[in-house]
Amino acid sequence: MSNIWVTSDTHFGHDKDFIWKARGYCSIQEHDEDLIKKWNEHIKPDDIVYHLGDVIMGEAEHGLECLKKLNGEIH
């Protein structure tokens, strides 16, 4: 059975220290890698995820690569 999740503000690629430093990271790369790891620990491949906004705040290509690594059917 699938779970349904709601989230927002992942800010993949947002290389401003007020984003990643405030969340306890040393770089945006560390932030993005850890966010993907934690996401996939909780969200299974068949889960449904509604992402409400601020998904990618940097280069689109980098953000799309991050999204490809995430579990779930993302809307």
Protein Blocks (a to p, Z undefined) as FASTA:
>chain_A
ZZddddehklgoiacfklmmmnopabfklmmmmmmmmmmmmmcfkbccddfbjkbacdfk
lmmmmmmmpgcjdZZ
